[in-house]
Every structure is written in structure tokens, then in C-alpha cells.
Amino acid sequence: MKKVFLSFFILFGFITVNAQTDSLQYYVGKFKFPDGSPVAEITMSVDNGLLMASSAMGSTEFKPTSTVDVYEIVAYGGTATFKRKEGKVVG
């Protein structure tokens, strides 16, 4: 019985971690900013289960907040809000 419970627990943990990583895939891609912005473009990627942003200014983690599509920009102490259109992240 202990082996069954342990196996179930491990499987559940794997599925949960995998689902979180899959949901981050919505944000992967390149995003351009309007002229005059401090950064012209950022590239979003998932690295070891973390959402990461890279730009000419460097790289930082985007940490989820309690609000959907709003992430804390860890290195800069700000937030980023992703825009969706018809369920897809577009900006």
C-alpha cells in the first residue's frame, strides 16, 4: 500500500510540474515594444520551469502573481502584463 501511495504521489507531482511548464509555453516568443521604450524587444523562454525574459538590458525571471497574465519582473521590481486576443498571448 505504501508503494502504491508513493507511486501516486510521484506521478501527481510530475503531472503538476509538467502542467505548470506547459502553461508557461503560452508566453514563449519575441515581443516588440513601441519606439521610445527603454527596450526594443524581449525574448521570452522557459528555462528549468521558470519564465525568463532576455533583452539588450540582460535577463530576468518573470515570476507569476495572483493575477492571470501579470508577472513580477524579478530583477527590476516591476510587473509585466501580457495581452491576449482570442485566448492567445499577443503582446
C-alpha positions as CSV (number, residue, x, y, z in Angstrom):
1,M,0.0,0.0,0.0
2,K,2.9,2.4,0.8
3,K,4.4,1.7,-2.7
4,V,1.1,2.5,-4.4
5,F,0.7,5.7,-2.4
6,L,4.3,6.8,-3.1
7,S,3.9,6.0,-6.8
8,F,0.7,8.0,-7.0
9,F,2.3,10.9,-5.1
10,I,5.3,10.9,-7.5
11,L,3.1,10.7,-10.6
12,F,0.8,13.6,-9.3
13,G,3.9,15.7,-8.6
14,F,5.3,15.1,-12.1
15,I,1.9,15.9,-13.8
16,T,1.6,19.1,-11.7
17,V,5.1,20.4,-12.6
18,N,4.6,19.4,-16.2
19,A,1.3,21.3,-16.4
20,Q,2.8,24.4,-15.0
21,T,5.7,24.3,-17.5
22,D,3.2,23.7,-20.4
23,S,1.1,26.8,-19.3
24,L,4.3,28.9,-19.5
25,Q,4.7,28.0,-23.1
26,Y,1.9,30.5,-23.9
27,Y,4.3,33.3,-23.2
28,V,7.3,32.0,-25.2
29,G,8.3,34.1,-28.2
30,K,9.5,37.6,-29.1
31,F,7.7,40.7,-28.1
32,K,8.4,44.2,-29.6
33,F,7.9,47.4,-27.8
34,P,6.9,50.8,-29.2
35,D,9.6,53.3,-30.3
36,G,10.9,55.2,-27.4
37,S,10.7,52.3,-24.9
38,P,13.9,51.5,-22.9
39,V,13.9,48.1,-24.6
40,A,13.0,47.5,-28.3
41,E,12.4,43.7,-28.0
42,I,12.4,40.9,-25.4
43,T,12.6,37.2,-26.0
44,M,10.6,35.0,-23.6
45,S,11.6,31.4,-22.8
46,V,11.1,28.7,-20.3
47,D,14.3,27.6,-18.5
48,N,14.2,24.9,-15.8
49,G,10.5,25.6,-15.3
50,L,10.9,29.3,-14.9
51,L,9.6,32.0,-17.3
52,M,12.7,34.0,-18.4
53,A,13.0,37.3,-20.4
54,S,16.1,38.3,-22.3
55,S,16.7,41.7,-23.8
56,A,19.6,44.1,-24.6
57,M,19.4,45.1,-20.9
58,G,20.0,41.5,-19.7
59,S,17.9,38.5,-18.5
60,T,15.5,38.1,-15.6
61,E,12.9,35.8,-14.3
62,F,9.2,36.6,-14.7
63,K,7.5,35.4,-11.5
64,P,3.7,34.7,-11.5
65,T,1.5,36.9,-9.4
66,S,-2.0,36.1,-8.1
67,T,-3.4,37.8,-11.3
68,V,-3.6,35.9,-14.5
69,D,-1.2,37.1,-17.2
70,V,0.6,39.5,-14.7
71,Y,4.2,38.7,-13.8
72,E,6.7,40.2,-11.5
73,I,9.9,41.3,-13.2
74,V,12.3,40.0,-10.6
75,A,15.5,41.9,-11.5
76,Y,13.7,45.2,-11.9
77,G,11.0,45.1,-9.3
78,G,8.2,45.9,-11.7
79,T,5.4,44.0,-13.3
80,A,4.5,42.9,-16.8
81,T,1.1,42.3,-18.1
82,F,0.6,40.0,-21.2
83,K,-2.3,40.8,-23.6
84,R,-4.4,38.1,-25.1
85,K,-6.6,38.0,-28.2
86,E,-9.0,35.1,-28.7
87,G,-7.2,33.2,-25.9
88,K,-3.7,33.6,-27.3
89,V,-0.9,35.8,-25.9
90,V,-0.3,38.5,-28.5
91,G,1.6,41.2,-26.6
